[in-house]
Amino acid sequence: MSELLSTLPLSWKTWGILIVFGLPLAIVIMGELLLWLERKNSEFTPIVYNLRNILLPNLAVYLILSKIIKLGADSMLLKVSATFFWLILIHSTLKFINTLVFSEVLSEDIKTKIPKLLVDFIRTFLVLLGAAIIASTVWGADLGRLLAALGVGSVVLGLALQDVLGGLFSGVALLSSKPFMVGDWIRIGDEVGEVKNIDWRAVTLVNFSGDSIIIPNAFIAKEQFQNYSRPTPIHREEVGFDISFDDRPNQVKEVLLEAADMTEGILAEPTPTVALISYDEFSIHYEVRYFIADYSKAPSIHDTFITRIWYANKRYGITFPTRAHEVYNFDGEMTQEIEYTPEKISKLLKLSSIFSVTDEELLHLAKASTIDDFGVGECLLQKGHTTDKVYLILDGVAKEHIVNKNGKLLHERRLKSGELFGLASLIRKEASLVTVCALSDIRVVSMDITAMHDLLKHNPSVAQALEGMATLHEKKIEKSLFV
């Protein structure tokens, strides 16, 4: 055996031993790695499979042809083998990068920070690099002359593709500066939407209607845009209202702030503010400035807020003025809006069996009461707060409920026409145990708690009945919470 080896050329000894022993060893190692990846259901399994079954055998063939048989550099067989080797290596590298970026190896946070444009650039660079290596080292191409020829052609090509290249470089600028990212809400020109994709040519937005809007990067580079999600997702909204000169500005501001505080989605911190902007010809213009944390909900929050303004203004007698010069002609019978005088309120209270008192006492209570309208979602009572009103539902449905700190519903009951609430503050002088909100538009009699105390002082039987109602209500709540 030693005599046989001594007769072989040195290249056969060195490269032959390397191929005979190294190739099986590399295949065994790759095989073990492949089994381990298959057990993990890894997305890298096909890459290792190609390396073991295609790249390693091709490398062995190339080494045999070039190092052992020593085919010349001009050999077509050697060039084809080398080209095939580089193609497999480039393909495996690209597949590895693609799997690394889009698989579960990287966290979602890291993957969202890697723009698709960057991945496309890396792929293009590796392809061009591999093509240059193959052309230069394998096929002996003169890259200097090739680049010189491309330099002349690139001028013509650049003029023809200047719009495309403009978008490309604008995409590079967006990639480097990162003024917005996927998931941000932005305004570009007249378009507002959530960023869904950023690539080398354009940015794709999805607006509130669910429509896709594709805006070229070249246009974005020339246009001023606004990011509603950065530097923080907290965004300020402004809503204007025209109110009558007859309404006191401080009262108007209190009512507008109350509506803002009761609107879900409007943040308590930073606090909403109201500014008197101007005295116009027929009205005073106010502007409410409030903050939200999710711009995608801006339209629904705006709708809820301005809807509640109507109900709040109605309750407090604040008016939206019409222009003095507007004339309305109406042919037919006029219908007057119902005016709730103390006498009418007294009759409404008398319909409830609870108020079995004299007409004079009932009229005295009615004079300290108002008829108020509340819109869907407005809360009349808040858990943990006292109230200076006792409410009797005339029309509509309200929901009484208790929610814990984790948002779990612990107690719920529907209140209908004829039911009273707010007794905890009236009878026990305690904070409310429940929150009461309107399930539909409701109309209530709001009775002043001081006037109610006067009524109960002279009518022990009514006080006893209300005490019984309050006690029964507490027991029901305790039972509900215990269950």
C-alpha positions in Angstrom: 0.0 0.0 0.0 2.8 2.3 0.9 4.6 1.5 -2.3 1.4 2.3 -4.2 1.1 5.7 -2.5 4.7 6.5 -3.1 4.2 6.1 -6.8 1.3 8.6 -6.9 1.9 12.3 -7.6 1.8 14.7 -4.6 -1.5 16.3 -5.8 -3.1 12.9 -5.8 -1.9 12.2 -2.2 -3.0 15.6 -0.8 -6.3 16.3 -2.6 -7.2 12.6 -3.0 -7.0 11.9 0.8 -8.9 15.2 1.4 -11.7 14.1 -0.9 -11.8 10.5 0.2 -11.9 11.2 3.9 -13.1 14.8 4.0 -16.2 14.4 1.8 -17.8 11.5 3.7 -17.0 13.3 7.0 -18.7 16.5 5.8 -21.7 14.5 4.6 -22.0 12.7 7.9 -21.8 16.1 9.8 -24.4 17.6 7.5 -26.6 14.6 7.9 -26.6 14.9 11.7 -27.3 18.6 11.4 -30.1 17.8 9.0 -31.7 15.3 11.4 -31.5 17.8 14.2 -33.2 20.5 12.1 -35.9 18.0 11.0 -36.7 17.3 14.6 -37.1 21.0 15.3 -39.2 21.5 12.1 -36.7 24.2 11.2 -37.2 26.3 8.0 -33.4 25.9 7.4 -33.8 22.2 6.6 -34.0 22.6 2.8 -30.9 24.8 2.8 -28.8 22.2 4.6 -30.2 19.5 2.4 -29.0 21.4 -0.7 -25.6 21.9 0.8 -25.2 18.2 1.6 -26.7 16.6 -1.5 -25.7 19.1 -4.2 -23.0 21.5 -3.1 -20.6 19.1 -1.5 -20.7 16.5 -4.4 -20.2 19.3 -6.9 -17.3 20.7 -4.9 -15.7 17.2 -4.9 -16.1 17.0 -8.7 -14.6 20.4 -9.1 -11.6 19.5 -7.0 -11.0 16.2 -8.8 -11.1 18.0 -12.2 -8.9 20.9 -11.2 -6.5 19.5 -8.6 -6.2 15.8 -9.4 -6.9 15.5 -13.1 -5.6 19.1 -13.5 -7.7 20.1 -16.4 -6.6 23.4 -17.9 -8.3 26.7 -17.1 -9.8 26.8 -20.6 -11.5 23.4 -20.1 -15.3 23.8 -20.7 -16.0 21.0 -18.3 -14.1 22.7 -15.5 -15.8 26.1 -16.2 -19.3 24.4 -16.2 -18.5 22.7 -12.9 -17.2 25.9 -11.3 -20.2 27.9 -12.5 -22.6 25.3 -11.2 -20.8 25.4 -7.8 -21.1 29.2 -7.5 -24.7 29.2 -8.6 -25.6 26.7 -5.9 -23.6 28.7 -3.3 -25.3 32.0 -4.2 -28.8 30.4 -4.2 -28.2 28.8 -0.8 -26.9 32.1 0.6 -30.0 34.0 -0.7 -32.3 31.4 0.7 -30.5 31.6 4.1 -31.0 35.3 4.3 -34.6 35.1 3.2 -35.3 32.4 5.8 -33.5 34.3 8.5 -35.5 37.5 7.9 -38.9 35.9 7.5 -38.7 32.9 9.8 -39.2 32.7 13.6 -35.5 32.9 14.3 -35.7 36.7 14.6 -38.3 38.2 16.9 -41.3 40.1 15.4 -39.9 43.3 16.8 -36.6 42.9 14.9 -38.3 41.7 11.7 -40.6 44.8 11.6 -37.5 47.0 11.9 -35.9 45.4 8.8 -37.5 47.1 5.7 -38.3 45.0 2.7 -36.3 47.4 0.6 -33.1 46.5 2.6 -33.7 42.8 2.0 -34.2 43.4 -1.7 -30.9 45.4 -1.9 -29.0 42.6 -0.1 -30.4 40.1 -2.5 -29.5 42.2 -5.6 -26.0 42.9 -4.3 -25.3 39.2 -3.7 -26.6 38.2 -7.1 -24.4 40.9 -8.8 -21.4 39.9 -6.7 -21.8 36.3 -7.5 -22.3 37.1 -11.2 -19.1 39.2 -11.1 -17.1 36.4 -9.5 -18.3 33.8 -12.0 -17.6 36.0 -14.9 -14.2 37.1 -13.7 -12.7 34.0 -12.1 -14.4 31.2 -14.1 -14.9 32.7 -17.5 -12.0 35.1 -17.5 -14.1 38.2 -18.3 -12.3 41.6 -18.1 -14.5 43.4 -15.5 -12.7 46.7 -16.2 -13.7 46.8 -19.8 -17.2 45.5 -18.9 -17.6 48.4 -16.4 -16.4 50.9 -19.0 -18.9 49.6 -21.5 -21.6 49.7 -18.8 -20.7 53.3 -17.9 -21.6 54.5 -21.4 -24.8 52.4 -21.4 -25.8 53.4 -17.9 -26.0 57.1 -18.9 -28.6 56.2 -21.6 -30.3 53.7 -19.3 -30.3 56.3 -16.5 -32.1 58.9 -18.6 -34.6 56.3 -19.7 -35.2 55.1 -16.1 -34.9 58.4 -14.3 -38.4 58.2 -12.8 -37.8 54.6 -11.6 -34.3 55.5 -10.2 -35.8 58.6 -8.5 -38.2 56.3 -6.7 -35.4 53.9 -5.9 -33.2 56.6 -4.3 -36.2 58.1 -2.5 -36.8 54.6 -1.1 -33.2 54.5 0.1 -33.7 57.9 1.8 -36.9 56.6 3.5 -35.1 53.5 4.6 -32.2 55.4 6.1 -34.1 58.2 7.8 -37.1 56.1 8.9 -39.6 58.9 9.2 -42.4 56.3 9.4 -42.6 52.5 9.7 -45.2 49.8 8.9 -48.1 50.3 11.2 -47.9 54.1 11.5 -50.8 56.4 10.6 -49.6 59.2 8.3 -51.0 61.9 6.1 -49.3 62.5 2.7 -50.9 65.4 0.8 -54.7 64.8 1.1 -54.4 61.1 1.8 -54.5 59.6 5.4 -53.9 55.9 6.1 -52.0 53.2 7.9 -48.6 52.2 6.4 -48.9 48.6 5.2 -45.8 48.3 3.1 -42.6 50.2 2.1 -40.7 49.0 -0.9 -38.2 50.4 -3.4 -40.9 52.0 -5.5 -43.8 53.1 -3.3 -45.5 53.2 0.0 -48.8 51.4 0.4 -51.4 53.0 2.8 -54.8 51.6 3.8 -57.3 54.4 4.7 -60.3 54.4 7.0 -62.5 53.1 4.2 -60.2 50.0 3.8 -58.9 51.1 0.4 -55.3 50.7 -0.6 -53.5 53.8 -1.6 -50.1 53.5 -3.4 -47.9 56.6 -3.3 -44.6 56.7 -5.2 -41.5 57.4 -3.1 -40.5 60.1 -5.5 -43.7 62.0 -4.7 -43.2 61.5 -0.9 -39.7 62.9 -1.1 -41.1 66.2 -2.5 -44.2 66.3 -0.3 -44.6 67.3 3.4 -46.1 64.5 5.4 -47.4 64.1 9.0 -46.9 61.1 11.2 -49.7 60.6 13.7 -48.0 57.7 15.4 -44.6 59.2 16.2 -42.7 60.2 18.3 -45.6 58.8 20.5 -49.0 57.4 19.5 -50.7 60.1 21.6 -52.3 62.5 19.1 -54.3 65.7 19.7 -57.6 66.4 17.9 -59.4 69.7 17.7 -63.2 70.1 17.3 -64.9 73.5 16.9 -68.3 74.6 18.1 -70.4 77.8 17.5 -72.4 78.7 20.6 -74.9 81.5 21.3 -73.8 84.8 22.7 -76.5 84.3 25.4 -74.6 81.4 27.1 -71.9 82.2 29.6 -68.4 81.2 28.3 -67.3 79.6 31.6 -70.5 77.4 31.7 -70.0 76.5 28.0 -66.4 75.4 28.8 -67.5 73.3 31.7 -70.2 71.5 29.7 -67.8 70.8 26.8 -65.1 69.4 29.2 -67.7 67.3 30.9 -68.7 65.7 27.6 -65.0 65.1 26.7 -64.3 63.5 30.1 -67.3 61.1 29.6 -66.2 60.1 26.1 -64.5 56.7 25.8 -61.2 57.0 24.0 -60.4 60.5 25.0 -57.4 60.4 27.4 -57.6 61.9 30.9 -53.9 62.7 30.6 -53.0 65.0 28.9 -56.2 66.7 30.0 -58.7 68.0 27.4 -58.9 71.8 27.2 -61.4 74.3 25.8 -60.4 77.6 24.2 -62.6 80.5 23.2 -61.3 81.3 19.7 -63.3 84.3 18.4 -66.5 86.4 18.6 -68.1 85.9 15.3 -71.1 87.7 13.7 -73.8 85.4 15.1 -72.0 83.3 17.7 -68.9 82.6 19.8 -66.5 80.0 18.4 -65.0 77.5 20.9 -62.4 74.8 20.2 -62.1 71.6 22.2 -58.7 70.0 22.2 -58.4 66.4 23.4 -55.9 63.6 23.1 -56.3 60.0 21.8 -53.9 57.1 22.0 -55.0 55.2 18.8 -55.4 57.2 15.7 -57.3 54.4 13.9 -60.2 55.1 16.3 -60.2 58.9 15.7 -63.4 59.0 13.5 -65.4 56.9 16.0 -64.2 59.0 19.0 -65.0 62.2 17.1 -68.5 60.9 16.3 -69.2 59.9 19.9 -67.9 63.2 21.3 -69.9 65.5 19.1 -73.0 63.4 19.6 -72.7 63.8 23.3 -72.2 67.6 22.9 -75.8 67.8 21.6 -77.2 66.0 24.7 -75.1 67.9 27.1 -76.1 71.3 25.6 -79.7 70.2 25.7 -79.5 69.4 29.4 -77.8 72.7 30.3 -79.8 74.9 28.0 -76.9 75.8 25.8 -77.9 76.7 22.2 -76.4 76.4 18.8 -77.4 79.7 17.1 -78.8 80.1 13.6 -77.9 83.0 11.4 -80.1 86.0 12.1 -80.8 86.7 8.4 -82.1 83.1 7.7 -85.9 83.1 7.1 -87.9 79.9 7.3 -91.3 79.6 5.6 -93.7 76.9 6.7 -97.2 76.4 5.4 -99.2 74.3 7.8 -99.9 73.7 11.5 -97.0 74.5 13.8 -96.0 72.0 16.4 -94.4 73.5 19.5 -91.6 71.8 21.3 -92.9 70.4 24.7 -92.0 72.7 27.5 -91.7 71.0 30.8 -93.1 73.3 33.4 -93.1 72.4 37.1 -96.8 71.5 36.8 -96.0 69.0 34.0 -93.1 67.6 35.8 -95.3 67.2 38.9 -97.8 65.2 36.9 -95.0 62.9 35.6 -93.8 62.3 39.1 -97.3 61.6 40.3 -97.4 58.6 37.9 -94.8 56.9 40.0 -96.3 55.0 43.0 -93.3 56.0 45.1 -94.4 59.7 45.4 -97.6 59.3 47.4 -97.4 62.9 48.8 -99.5 66.0 48.5 -99.8 67.9 45.3 -98.2 70.9 47.0 -95.1 68.9 48.1 -94.8 67.3 44.7 -95.0 70.7 43.0 -92.2 71.9 45.3 -90.0 69.0 44.3 -90.9 69.5 40.6 -89.7 73.1 40.8 -86.2 71.7 41.8 -86.3 69.1 39.0 -85.5 69.1 35.3 -86.2 66.8 32.4 -82.9 65.7 30.9 -82.0 63.7 27.8 -79.0 61.4 27.7 -77.5 59.7 24.6 -76.4 56.1 24.2 -73.2 55.4 26.2 -73.5 58.5 28.5 -73.1 57.7 32.2 -75.4 59.3 34.7 -73.8 57.7 37.8 -70.2 56.6 38.3 -69.2 54.0 40.8 -67.4 55.5 43.8 -68.8 59.0 43.2 -71.6 60.8 45.1 -74.3 62.6 43.2 -76.5 65.6 43.9 -79.3 64.2 41.8 -81.9 61.4 42.1 -83.1 60.1 38.7 -86.5 58.7 37.6 -86.5 57.1 34.1 -89.3 58.3 31.9 -88.3 56.7 28.5 -85.5 54.4 27.4 -83.3 51.8 29.0 -80.2 52.2 31.2 -77.6 49.7 32.3 -76.5 49.4 35.9 -73.1 47.5 36.2 -70.0 47.0 38.2 -66.6 46.3 36.6 -63.4 45.4 38.5 -60.0 46.8 37.9 -59.2 44.1 35.3 -62.3 45.0 33.3 -64.3 41.9 34.3 -68.1 42.5 34.6 -69.2 41.6 38.1 -72.8 42.8 38.1 -75.3 44.0 35.5 -78.9 45.0 35.6 -81.2 46.9 33.2 -83.2 49.8 34.4 -86.5 50.7 32.6 -89.1 53.4 32.6 -90.4 54.2 36.1 -87.2 53.1 38.0 -85.3 55.3 40.4 -81.5 55.3 40.9 -79.1 57.4 42.9 -80.5 56.3 46.3 -77.1 55.6 47.9 -76.3 59.4 48.0 -79.9 60.2 49.0 -80.5 57.7 51.8 -77.1 56.8 53.0 -75.1 59.8 51.9 -72.6 57.4 50.4 -70.9 57.0 47.0 -72.6 55.0 44.4 -71.9 51.3 44.4 -72.7 51.0 40.7 -72.2 52.8 37.3 -75.4 53.6 35.4 -75.1 54.4 31.6 -77.7 54.8 28.9 -78.2 51.8 26.7 -80.5 53.8 24.5 -81.5 57.4 24.3 -83.2 58.0 27.6 -85.2 60.8 29.2 -85.2 61.2 33.0 -86.5 63.4 35.7 -83.4 64.8 37.5 -84.5 65.7 41.1 -82.3 67.9 43.3 -81.2 65.8 46.3 -81.7 68.7 48.8 -85.3 69.0 47.7 -85.7 65.3 48.1 -84.4 65.5 51.6 -87.0 68.1 52.4 -89.7 65.9 50.9 -88.6 62.8 53.0 -88.4 64.9 56.2 -92.1 65.5 56.0 -93.0 62.1 54.7 -91.5 59.3 56.8 -93.5 56.7 54.9 -91.8 57.6 51.6 -88.4 57.7 53.3 -89.1 54.3 54.7 -90.1 52.9 51.3 -86.9 54.4 49.7 -84.8 53.0 52.5 -86.3 49.6 51.8 -85.5 49.9 48.1 -81.9 51.0 48.8 -81.4 48.0 51.2 -82.9 45.5 48.8 -80.7 46.9 46.0 -77.6 46.5 48.1 -78.5 42.9 48.9 -79.0 42.1 45.2 -75.6 43.7 44.5 -73.9 41.7 47.3 -75.5 38.5 46.1 -74.3 39.2 42.5 -70.8 39.9 43.6 -70.7 36.8 45.8 -71.9 34.6 43.0 
